[in-house]
Amino acid sequence: MNATMNTTNKTVTFSNGKTFDVYAKITKAGLRYFYFSGSNGRFMPVSKKDIK
């Protein structure tokens, strides 16, 4: 499997006004979307319906 994160040129904006770039990763179950959280220091999953 390809374990690298690929950029999608899309963003996600949360209700607190913070905006993050969205990354995609191909997993066994299919394509998953993530954003990088600087406070947690890791990639966090994000719902496809939240991506703009």
Summary of the structure (lengths in Angstrom):
residues: 52
radius of gyration: 11.0
end to end distance: 27.0
largest distance: 34.9
contacts: 111
relative contact order: 0.29
helix: 6%
strand: 58%
